[in-house]
Amino acid sequence: MKADVGNDNLIDTEECVLSQTGNYDDTQTSTKRVQNGENIELVKEDLAEEEEPVRLLSMSLKLKVLLVGLCLTNYFYYTAFSMTPPLLPGVAVKHGVSEAQIGFILCIYGIAAIVQSSLSGLTIPKIGVRFGYLLGMLGASFTLISYGFLDKIDYEKTLLFIIVACLLRVTEALFATLGLNAAVAIIFHQFPKSVQSKILGTTNMFMGAGMTSGPLIGGILDDLGGYGLPFCVGGSCLLFTVAINYCVVDKDIDSSKTERGTSSVITLLRKAPAILVPAFVRLIIGIVISFQMPILAIYLTTQFLIRSKSIEGAMYSLLMLGYCIGSPIWGWIVGNNPKHLRSVILSGLVMLTVTVFLMGPCPWFHITPTLWLLSLCLFLAGICDAVGLITVVDIMNRAKLSGIKDKLLLSASVSGTYYTALSIGTTLGTFLGGLFYQLYGFGWTTTIVGFICVGTIIIDGAYMAGEYVFNERSMDREDIEINESTRLKGTANEKIPISEDFPQYTLEQ
């Protein structure tokens, strides 16, 4: 028997977390529904760290300079990178290298990039993200400069030329991929969450600008000073950006980690299998952006009788020009509508599919191939291809449910997953494009790639629908559990009078 007293304040942890925010995106909703105590703590930490939306222009001067440094790095590296395919084969032929061997020299970059990207979660945490970024770009700059001395090898030493060229391609891939993966980790760590997708879009815009202008600048420099000048200029400009970024990348970025460790792409996939969906989308978009690279010049010559290298170069540049324009557009769309990230990616896939079917065009459409239609489709395909860059945000969102607390460790693993998927896609696209063109021609090649996109849309859409149904059912189940919990609390704390004569004295059940 005891007098009527106040009820104990029993607060459900998950209910408390849910009450702290009114914005529910897919990742937050999924995390908040996890009943495991460790994951609830992670949600509480994420909520505590959320900041007010920040605009690009209101960022600190240091972040603005860092953004400039990242953009310049992307531009100068991809400018020099895109010089290699049009300039290296000419020197290789003079050294007696066959076309098949030239193809192997060019493709070995992608193979090395796949290996390095998949191991980024292991290498970057060990050496540090700042050191990894600076080392990667520094190594890439010296490697690019070294390309300019390949023509100094004796023309009769074909095997030596092949070995040295392959070593340079592998070295460039290892260094560049290390730096690019570290750059993504820096973006996720140093920039506010509200502008990260916009930052990614902006940096990728400069990547597209470099890929667009690289062949043209390389050709002009080659005409002015010979084979070695383009690589010396490109590598030196990249070396200059390393000095800039040395001053602006946070020196405490690695010491601020909550715990040290490593995580490979395979480990992340095992902990968060849901990232397979956006990674697969990134892979397919990589195929679409690269399948026409080995066949477009041949198609222009055979179909439209175009033999001008300037026109061929302009057609290639249309694709990257579209990518350059599309990158900031997709980044800004997602930055302003983060809740609709997956819907935006799916919409981009649909538009890309339609564009690819028209690029051929598909023989079933009975449309006569024209140069203007091909040019328009290449430009639009570049814009749609740029939607692939925001898949890294989706990968990050899904990976946050994996239980990895270290932000830099998670960022390294996520960027490694992203670039692994991209490298596999571009490597497969180059191979499949040449194979399908040889077997079926350009029209059917684009049609096959279009149906690959259709399959990707079905997989991504089905997963989104299944996830939506699961979340709705989970919400209904949680509402029932909360109501039942409330009812039981009310019953347990109900006051029962001892008697009608003494109602002020109660007994709690």
Phi, psi and omega per residue, in radians:
M1 nan 2.338 3.051
K2 -2.712 2.755 -3.119
A3 -1.231 2.801 -3.126
D4 -1.117 2.107 -3.125
V5 -2.205 2.895 3.141
G6 -1.193 2.627 3.128
N7 -1.258 2.578 3.014
D8 -1.167 2.485 3.131
N9 -1.457 1.797 3.129
L10 -1.800 1.992 -3.068
I11 -1.983 2.157 3.089
D12 -1.302 2.203 -3.045
T13 -1.013 -0.830 -3.086
E14 -1.164 -0.669 3.124
E15 -1.107 -0.646 3.106
C16 -1.118 -0.741 3.122
V17 -1.091 -0.733 -3.118
L18 -1.129 -0.527 -3.079
S19 -1.359 -0.163 -3.052
Q20 -1.462 -0.174 -3.109
T21 -2.536 2.593 3.091
G22 -1.888 -0.019 -3.134
N23 -1.780 2.127 -3.059
Y24 -2.112 1.769 2.951
D25 -1.619 3.061 -3.029
D26 -1.069 -0.709 -3.075
T27 -1.207 -0.781 -3.139
Q28 -1.107 -0.737 -3.117
T29 -1.090 -0.764 -3.137
S30 -1.112 -0.704 -3.095
T31 -1.181 -0.734 -3.080
K32 -1.177 -0.336 -3.130
R33 -1.536 -0.104 3.111
V34 -1.294 2.270 -3.068
Q35 -1.524 -0.217 -3.121
N36 -1.136 2.341 -3.062
G37 -1.076 -0.661 -3.114
E38 -1.111 -0.764 -3.128
N39 -1.199 -0.576 3.080
I40 -1.122 -0.687 3.100
E41 -1.096 -0.672 3.109
L42 -1.102 -0.696 3.118
V43 -1.095 -0.746 3.138
K44 -1.099 -0.665 3.110
E45 -1.143 -0.739 -3.141
D46 -1.105 -0.723 -3.137
L47 -1.137 -0.659 -3.133
A48 -1.165 -0.464 -3.066
E49 -1.615 -0.078 -3.123
E50 -1.152 2.413 -3.141
E51 -2.047 2.932 3.089
E52 -1.149 2.575 3.127
P53 -0.961 2.355 -3.104
V54 -2.021 2.401 3.092
R55 -1.628 2.660 -3.092
L56 -1.020 -0.731 -3.077
L57 -1.231 -0.350 -3.119
S58 -1.632 0.077 3.114
M59 -1.222 2.823 3.122
S60 -1.150 2.785 -3.141
L61 -1.047 -0.659 -3.128
K62 -1.101 -0.728 3.118
L63 -1.185 -0.629 3.102
K64 -1.130 -0.743 3.103
V65 -1.156 -0.663 3.088
L66 -1.089 -0.736 3.104
L67 -1.068 -0.748 3.091
V68 -1.064 -0.762 3.125
G69 -1.082 -0.746 3.120
L70 -1.128 -0.713 3.139
C71 -1.155 -0.758 3.121
L72 -1.123 -0.673 3.107
T73 -1.067 -0.813 3.117
N74 -1.062 -0.779 -3.087
Y75 -1.130 -0.895 -3.057
F76 -1.215 -0.616 3.133
Y77 -1.174 -0.850 -3.079
Y78 -1.274 -0.390 2.989
T79 -1.139 -0.848 3.120
A80 -1.186 -0.670 3.124
F81 -1.045 -0.746 -3.091
S82 -1.330 -0.155 3.049
M83 -1.323 -0.456 -3.007
T84 -1.112 -0.894 -3.098
P85 -1.001 -0.715 3.139
P86 -1.405 -0.393 -3.041
L87 -1.727 -0.666 -3.068
L88 -1.119 -0.734 -3.112
P89 -1.013 -0.626 -3.123
G90 -1.101 -0.728 3.101
V91 -1.232 -0.637 -3.139
A92 -1.108 -0.709 3.134
V93 -1.088 -0.676 3.118
K94 -1.106 -0.445 3.122
H95 -1.620 0.182 3.073
G96 1.401 0.334 3.135
V97 -1.431 2.349 -3.121
S98 -1.347 2.933 3.140
E99 -1.128 -0.681 3.130
A100 -1.121 -0.708 3.128
Q101 -1.189 -0.621 3.065
I102 -1.107 -0.742 3.100
G103 -1.045 -0.691 3.117
F104 -1.159 -0.711 3.131
I105 -1.062 -0.711 -3.124
L106 -1.276 -0.660 -3.073
C107 -1.337 -0.400 -3.081
I108 -1.142 -0.379 3.043
Y109 -1.032 -0.841 -3.114
G110 -1.081 -0.674 3.137
I111 -1.117 -0.808 3.125
A112 -1.134 -0.631 3.131
A113 -1.146 -0.640 3.104
I114 -1.087 -0.803 -3.123
V115 -1.102 -0.820 -3.099
Q116 -1.149 -0.729 -3.132
S117 -1.108 -0.717 -3.120
S118 -1.169 -0.371 -3.128
L119 -1.785 0.114 -3.077
S120 -1.071 -0.630 3.115
G121 -1.140 -0.311 3.097
L122 -1.638 -0.729 -3.030
T123 -1.396 -0.794 -3.049
I124 -1.101 -0.802 3.112
P125 -1.088 -0.500 -3.124
K126 -1.294 -0.766 -3.078
I127 -1.640 -0.258 -3.122
G128 1.701 2.454 -3.057
V129 -1.217 -0.669 3.132
R130 -1.169 -0.835 3.130
F131 -1.127 -0.661 3.129
G132 -1.117 -0.696 3.128
Y133 -1.151 -0.860 -3.112
L134 -1.164 -0.726 3.112
L135 -1.109 -0.743 -3.129
G136 -1.070 -0.820 -3.124
M137 -1.241 -0.609 3.099
L138 -1.134 -0.820 3.116
G139 -1.099 -0.692 3.131
A140 -1.131 -0.661 -3.133
S141 -1.139 -0.780 3.125
F142 -1.185 -0.586 3.099
T143 -1.157 -0.752 3.125
L144 -1.093 -0.697 3.077
I145 -1.083 -0.637 -3.117
S146 -1.143 -0.498 3.085
Y147 -0.984 -0.568 -3.074
G148 -1.176 -0.190 -3.129
F149 -1.815 0.086 3.125
L150 -1.122 -0.530 -3.126
D151 -1.277 -0.145 3.112
K152 -1.413 -0.231 3.108
I153 -1.207 2.464 3.138
D154 -0.976 2.312 -3.097
Y155 -1.047 -0.417 -3.110
E156 -1.459 -0.224 -3.103
K157 -1.656 1.258 -3.092
T158 -1.119 -0.798 -3.098
L159 -1.099 -0.711 3.125
L160 -1.098 -0.714 3.121
F161 -1.070 -0.783 -3.119
I162 -1.093 -0.771 -3.115
I163 -1.106 -0.834 -3.114
V164 -1.129 -0.731 3.137
A165 -1.102 -0.735 3.121
C166 -1.141 -0.716 3.114
L167 -1.097 -0.705 3.117
L168 -1.160 -0.698 3.126
R169 -1.122 -0.752 3.137
V170 -1.150 -0.765 3.139
T171 -1.092 -0.762 3.111
E172 -1.059 -0.774 -3.125
A173 -1.079 -0.760 -3.102
L174 -1.137 -0.806 -3.131
F175 -1.198 -0.848 -3.061
A176 -1.123 -0.748 -3.137
T177 -1.148 -0.643 3.060
L178 -1.054 -0.827 -3.136
G179 -1.156 -0.717 -3.116
L180 -1.191 -0.689 3.079
N181 -1.128 -0.727 3.107
A182 -1.131 -0.582 3.122
A183 -1.097 -0.702 3.097
V184 -1.114 -0.713 3.102
A185 -1.099 -0.663 3.107
I186 -1.121 -0.742 3.129
I187 -1.060 -0.785 -3.126
F188 -1.204 -0.428 -3.065
H189 -1.636 -0.738 -2.977
Q190 -1.632 -0.436 -3.095
F191 -1.686 2.560 3.105
P192 -1.022 2.601 -3.082
K193 -1.042 -0.605 -3.044
S194 -1.198 -0.269 -3.118
V195 -2.070 0.083 -3.046
Q196 -1.095 -0.755 3.139
S197 -1.154 -0.595 3.092
K198 -1.202 -0.658 3.095
I199 -1.119 -0.766 3.102
L200 -1.047 -0.757 3.119
G201 -1.116 -0.693 -3.131
T202 -1.172 -0.800 -3.138
T203 -1.137 -0.647 3.110
N204 -1.249 -0.440 3.036
M205 -1.084 -0.713 3.116
F206 -1.251 -0.509 3.014
M207 -1.095 -0.812 3.102
G208 -1.090 -0.662 3.104
A209 -1.111 -0.689 3.105
G210 -1.154 -0.756 3.116
M211 -1.130 -0.558 -3.137
T212 -1.289 -0.789 -3.043
S213 -1.524 -0.305 -3.063
G214 -0.973 -0.937 -3.133
P215 -1.044 -0.679 3.142
L216 -1.171 -0.838 3.127
I217 -1.101 -0.703 3.112
G218 -1.076 -0.721 3.119
G219 -1.137 -0.717 3.130
I220 -1.132 -0.805 -3.139
L221 -1.154 -0.607 3.107
D222 -1.135 -0.691 3.109
D223 -1.181 -0.563 -3.095
L224 -1.390 -0.735 -3.008
G225 -2.319 0.132 3.121
G226 1.619 -3.099 -3.002
Y227 -1.047 -0.687 -3.013
G228 -1.320 -0.441 -3.049
L229 -1.075 -0.803 -3.123
P230 -0.995 -0.727 -3.096
F231 -1.274 -0.628 3.096
C232 -1.145 -0.725 3.125
V233 -1.187 -0.820 -3.124
G234 -1.090 -0.784 3.129
G235 -1.157 -0.640 3.137
S236 -1.197 -0.694 3.097
C237 -1.109 -0.702 3.093
L238 -1.131 -0.660 3.106
L239 -1.097 -0.597 3.107
F240 -1.129 -0.685 3.134
T241 -1.182 -0.493 3.088
V242 -1.075 -0.712 3.120
A243 -1.115 -0.671 3.107
I244 -1.128 -0.848 -3.061
N245 -1.222 -0.423 3.077
Y246 -1.059 -0.558 -3.085
C247 -1.495 -0.400 -2.979
V248 -1.929 -0.352 3.099
V249 -1.267 2.267 -3.060
D250 -0.975 2.133 -3.131
K251 -1.257 -0.331 3.132
D252 -1.685 0.205 -3.038
I253 -1.082 -0.581 -3.123
D254 -1.489 -0.596 -3.126
S255 -1.262 -0.229 -3.122
S256 -1.513 0.037 3.140
K257 -1.193 2.518 -3.128
T258 -1.271 -0.556 3.090
E259 -2.774 2.690 -3.119
R260 -1.681 2.700 -3.141
G261 2.967 -3.044 3.110
T262 -2.430 2.749 3.115
S263 -2.747 2.098 3.105
S264 -1.440 2.963 3.088
V265 -1.064 -0.672 3.129
I266 -1.096 -0.716 3.112
T267 -1.100 -0.751 3.132
L268 -1.133 -0.697 3.100
L269 -1.105 -0.623 3.140
R270 -1.238 -0.650 -3.130
K271 -1.381 -0.586 -3.088
A272 -2.331 1.307 -3.099
P273 -1.078 -0.315 -3.140
A274 -1.121 -0.366 -3.141
I275 -1.235 -0.183 3.096
L276 -1.055 -0.574 -3.091
V277 -1.152 -1.008 3.103
P278 -1.134 -0.538 3.095
A279 -1.147 -0.690 3.097
F280 -1.141 -0.694 3.086
V281 -1.069 -0.756 3.109
R282 -1.081 -0.683 3.123
L283 -1.097 -0.813 -3.115
I284 -1.125 -0.729 3.113
I285 -1.129 -0.567 3.035
G286 -1.085 -0.670 3.075
I287 -1.108 -0.766 -3.083
V288 -1.137 -0.664 -3.075
I289 -1.339 -0.234 -3.032
S290 -2.072 -0.200 -3.003
F291 -1.163 -0.510 -3.101
Q292 -1.515 -0.117 -3.083
M293 -1.024 -0.829 -3.106
P294 -1.426 -0.131 -3.000
I295 -2.091 -0.249 -3.034
L296 -1.103 -0.779 -3.130
A297 -1.086 -0.716 3.118
I298 -1.127 -0.734 -3.135
Y299 -1.133 -0.704 3.122
L300 -1.101 -0.634 -3.134
T301 -1.265 -0.789 -3.073
T302 -1.354 -0.661 -3.052
Q303 -1.520 -0.722 -3.038
F304 -2.012 0.048 3.087
L305 1.018 0.626 3.127
I306 -1.604 2.167 -3.135
R307 -2.111 0.015 3.141
S308 -1.387 2.186 3.114
K309 -1.173 -0.503 3.113
S310 -1.150 -0.766 3.126
I311 -1.166 -0.728 3.104
E312 -1.061 -0.759 3.112
G313 -1.113 -0.641 3.119
A314 -1.150 -0.648 3.120
M315 -1.154 -0.716 3.071
Y316 -1.118 -0.664 -3.098
S317 -1.196 -0.454 3.126
L318 -1.041 -0.712 -3.141
L319 -1.089 -0.844 -3.109
M320 -1.279 -0.489 3.057
L321 -1.133 -0.737 3.067
G322 -1.089 -0.705 3.107
Y323 -1.104 -0.712 3.138
C324 -1.087 -0.699 3.136
I325 -1.318 -0.678 -3.063
G326 -1.265 -0.509 -3.069
S327 -1.006 -0.931 3.121
P328 -1.186 -0.497 -3.134
I329 -1.108 -0.879 3.133
W330 -1.127 -0.684 3.122
G331 -1.079 -0.727 -3.135
W332 -1.251 -0.639 3.111
I333 -1.050 -0.840 -3.132
V334 -1.217 -0.653 3.122
G335 -1.062 -0.598 3.133
N336 -1.557 -0.287 3.140
N337 -2.377 1.135 -3.057
P338 -1.105 -0.445 -3.127
K339 -1.212 -0.376 -3.076
H340 -1.815 0.446 -3.087
L341 -0.955 -0.910 -3.055
R342 -1.199 -0.599 3.082
S343 -1.155 -0.647 3.107
V344 -1.130 -0.758 3.117
I345 -1.076 -0.766 3.140
L346 -1.121 -0.691 3.110
S347 -1.115 -0.724 3.087
G348 -1.076 -0.675 3.095
L349 -1.095 -0.728 3.134
V350 -1.093 -0.807 3.129
M351 -1.117 -0.669 3.119
L352 -1.123 -0.682 3.139
T353 -1.097 -0.809 3.120
V354 -1.062 -0.744 -3.127
T355 -1.108 -0.728 -3.128
V356 -1.158 -0.696 3.106
F357 -1.085 -0.609 -3.141
L358 -1.428 -0.333 -3.079
M359 -1.110 -0.668 -3.064
G360 -1.029 -0.996 -0.187
P361 -1.341 3.000 3.126
C362 -1.019 2.261 -3.113
P363 -0.979 -0.477 -3.140
W364 -1.213 -0.319 -3.126
F365 -1.410 -0.304 -3.136
H366 0.980 0.749 3.086
I367 -1.856 2.301 -3.135
T368 -1.251 2.230 3.125
P369 -1.088 2.295 3.100
T370 -2.306 2.703 -3.106
L371 -1.190 -0.648 -3.115
W372 -1.185 -0.649 3.115
L373 -1.177 -0.721 3.104
L374 -1.099 -0.749 3.139
S375 -1.091 -0.777 3.136
L376 -1.096 -0.742 -3.115
C377 -1.187 -0.645 3.086
L378 -1.097 -0.754 3.130
F379 -1.129 -0.812 -3.137
L380 -1.172 -0.628 3.105
A381 -1.097 -0.652 3.091
G382 -1.100 -0.736 3.103
I383 -1.094 -0.787 -3.122
C384 -1.228 -0.623 3.112
D385 -1.040 -0.543 -3.089
A386 -1.131 -0.266 3.092
V387 -1.114 -0.349 3.140
G388 -1.113 -0.434 -3.089
L389 -1.188 -0.520 -3.108
I390 -1.418 -0.067 3.043
T391 -1.129 -0.414 3.111
V392 -1.145 -0.544 3.076
V393 -1.196 -0.712 3.107
D394 -1.132 -0.707 3.091
I395 -1.066 -0.759 3.123
M396 -1.086 -0.781 -3.134
N397 -1.056 -0.772 -3.137
R398 -1.242 -0.589 -3.106
A399 -1.251 -0.356 3.130
K400 -1.112 -0.314 3.088
L401 -1.461 0.021 -3.054
S402 -1.395 -0.262 3.138
G403 1.625 0.047 3.091
I404 -1.368 2.038 -3.059
K405 -1.458 -0.541 -3.054
D406 -1.283 2.039 -3.075
K407 -1.131 -0.751 -3.141
L408 -1.173 -0.667 3.085
L409 -1.093 -0.773 3.121
L410 -1.134 -0.750 3.141
S411 -1.094 -0.703 3.123
A412 -1.114 -0.740 3.138
S413 -1.181 -0.699 -3.133
V414 -1.162 -0.807 3.128
S415 -1.128 -0.620 3.072
G416 -1.105 -0.719 3.091
T417 -1.102 -0.768 -3.124
Y418 -1.062 -0.889 -3.088
Y419 -1.284 -0.458 3.028
T420 -1.127 -0.829 3.119
A421 -1.080 -0.744 3.137
L422 -1.117 -0.763 -3.118
S423 -1.148 -0.727 3.098
I424 -1.102 -0.746 -3.122
G425 -1.107 -0.805 -3.124
T426 -1.189 -0.617 3.096
T427 -1.172 -0.801 3.101
L428 -1.122 -0.697 -3.119
G429 -1.084 -0.756 3.114
T430 -1.086 -0.744 -3.133
F431 -1.212 -0.843 -3.084
L432 -1.185 -0.607 3.118
G433 -1.052 -0.824 3.108
G434 -1.147 -0.674 -3.122
L435 -1.173 -0.868 -3.108
F436 -1.155 -0.629 3.131
Y437 -1.137 -0.718 3.124
Q438 -1.130 -0.611 -3.083
L439 -1.499 -0.702 -2.937
Y440 -2.198 -0.201 -3.091
G441 1.584 3.042 -2.993
F442 -1.222 -0.760 -3.091
G443 -1.049 -0.813 -3.139
W444 -1.299 -0.476 3.073
T445 -1.103 -0.844 3.107
T446 -1.122 -0.588 3.117
T447 -1.143 -0.761 3.115
I448 -1.079 -0.771 3.114
V449 -1.112 -0.640 3.090
G450 -1.079 -0.719 3.120
F451 -1.229 -0.511 3.010
I452 -1.088 -0.696 3.087
C453 -1.144 -0.704 3.109
V454 -1.041 -0.779 3.097
G455 -1.054 -0.670 3.113
T456 -1.150 -0.707 3.100
I457 -1.066 -0.745 -3.139
I458 -1.101 -0.792 -3.129
I459 -1.111 -0.835 -3.112
D460 -1.150 -0.753 3.133
G461 -1.132 -0.726 3.129
A462 -1.119 -0.687 3.131
Y463 -1.157 -0.735 3.109
M464 -1.079 -0.738 3.134
A465 -1.131 -0.780 3.121
G466 -1.090 -0.677 3.131
E467 -1.165 -0.667 3.118
Y468 -1.127 -0.788 3.130
V469 -1.096 -0.752 3.139
F470 -1.082 -0.753 -3.136
N471 -1.138 -0.693 3.119
E472 -1.115 -0.751 3.122
R473 -1.148 -0.665 3.106
S474 -1.115 -0.682 3.136
M475 -1.137 -0.766 3.108
D476 -1.079 -0.732 -3.136
R477 -1.138 -0.683 3.124
E478 -1.179 -0.673 3.100
D479 -1.059 -0.722 3.119
I480 -1.109 -0.767 -3.123
E481 -1.141 -0.682 3.129
I482 -1.146 -0.756 3.125
N483 -1.104 -0.737 3.130
E484 -1.138 -0.706 3.114
S485 -1.102 -0.715 3.119
T486 -1.117 -0.733 3.138
R487 -1.113 -0.735 -3.132
L488 -1.182 -0.632 3.097
K489 -1.125 -0.717 3.130
G490 -1.120 -0.686 3.135
T491 -1.193 -0.726 -3.087
A492 -1.167 -0.546 -3.077
N493 -1.732 0.153 -3.134
E494 -1.178 2.359 -3.110
K495 -1.590 2.171 -3.137
I496 -1.895 1.997 3.119
P497 -1.046 2.527 3.108
I498 -1.210 -0.713 3.124
S499 -2.744 2.924 3.120
E500 -1.210 -0.438 -3.125
D501 -1.338 -0.459 -3.105
F502 -2.244 1.218 -3.086
P503 -1.216 -0.330 -3.111
Q504 -1.268 -0.303 3.096
Y505 -1.728 2.166 -3.089
T506 -2.231 2.905 3.106
L507 -2.200 2.095 3.134
E508 -1.350 2.345 3.061
Q509 -1.535 nan nan
